[in-house]
Amino acid sequence: MMPRIIITALALCLWTANAAFAQPTPGPDPIGAALIPPDVVMSHQQELGLSDAQRQAIQMDALSAQQRFMPAQWQLSAATEKLAELLKQSHVDQAQALAQLDAILKLEREIKHAQLTLMIEIKNELTPQQQATARQFAPAGAK
């Protein structure tokens, strides 16, 4: 009888500890809800009734963003790898590791800036009616 109580108490403790460290469920994304993902516009060009001028402008915006994304993503990958190597050492140089983290955060900021810029440019190319139609095609979290 005693081992059963101990096992039950241990299981309860583990469950409680797991619940205490569980990540909260993220709420709705107010920024994502205000914008339209580029893939939605690309996948539903006909339904949105994009004009040739709109299609061309969105393509140019996407190409411009891609030119900013690609180098930044390569640099981010290398910077992350460098931070991982610094953190694997038995004694971590805190100043060096934090400086590397700052470099990573700067690159992440540049990528997010480019992403938001693209999404604003795409939204601005669409009429209010096209925006409303595009939201119908957007994933549930982005509505």
N, C-alpha and C positions, 0 to 999 in steps of 0.2 A: 504494500500500500504506500509506504514512504517513497520508494523510487518513482512511483507514478505521480505523486504530488510534486516531487522535485522536477521531474520532466515537464510537467504542466507549467510549473512556475517559471522554469527556464524558457520554455516556448513563449510564454506570455511576455517575459522580459525581452526576448529577441524581437517579438512582434512589435512591442512598444518602442524599442530602439529604432527599428526599421521605419515605423510611422513617424518618429521624431525627425529623421533625416530625409524623409521623402520630399521631393521637390513639389511645390504647389503647382497646380494646373494653371497654365497661363490663360489669362482672360482674352477677350477679343482684342484684335490688333486695330487700333483706331487709325493708324497711318496706312496700313495695308487696305483698310476698308475705303479710304479716300482715293486710292490709286487703282490702276488697272494693270495687272501683270502683262508684260510684253508678249508672252506666249499666248495669252488669251486673244489679244488683238491679231497676232499672226495666224492663229488657228481659225479665226472666225472673220476673215476679211470680207467674204461675200455677205455673210449675215449682217455685218456692221455697215455694209455699203461704202467701203472705203473708196475714195476717189483716187485716181492715179497720183495726183499731187500729194495726198495724204500718205499713200503707200510709199512714195519716193522719200518724203520727208522722214517718215518713221524708219525707213531703211537706213537713211543717212545718220539719223540719231543713234540707231543701234550699232552701226559700223564705228561711229565715233566713240561710243561707250566701250565697244570691244577693244579698241586700240588703247583705252585706258585700263581696262580690266586685265588683259593678258599679262602685261609686264608686272603689274601690281600683284597678281596672283602668283607668278613665278617668284617674285621677291618675297612674298609672304611665306611661301612654302620653304624657301631657303632660310629665312629668318626664324621660322618656327623650328626647323631642324637644328639650327644653331643654338636656340634656347634649350631645346631638349638635351643637346650634348652638354651644355653648361650645367644643367640640373642633374645629369647623371654622375657628375664627379662626386667623389667622396666628401670633398669640401667645396661648397658652392661659393663662388665670389659673388656676394650679394649685389654689389654695385654693378658688376658686369651683367648679371642676370636681369636686374631691373632695367638697365639701359637697353638690353635686348628686348625686353617686354615692351618698353616704350616704342622701339622701332616697329614691333609687330602691331601695336595699337595704332600707330600712325598709318601703317599700310592698310589696316582694316578700316580706318576712318576714310582713307582715300577711296577704297572699294565701295563702301557704303555711300559715300558722296556721289560717286559715279552712277551707282544703281539708282539712287533717288533722283538724280538729274535726268537719267533716261526715262524713268517712270513719269516725271513731271512733263518732260517734252512730249511723250506719247499722249498723255492725258490732254495736253494743250492742243494737240493736233486733231482731237476728236470733238465732234459737236456734242452738246448736252444729250441729245437723243442717242448718239452712238455710245456715249459713256454709259447711259442707262442700260442699253442693250448688252454692252460688254460685261457689265456687272452680273447679268443673268448667267453668263458663261463662266464667271470667275469661280474658283474653288470656294467652298463654304466659309473658310477662315478669312478670305479676302473680301467678303461682301459687306 
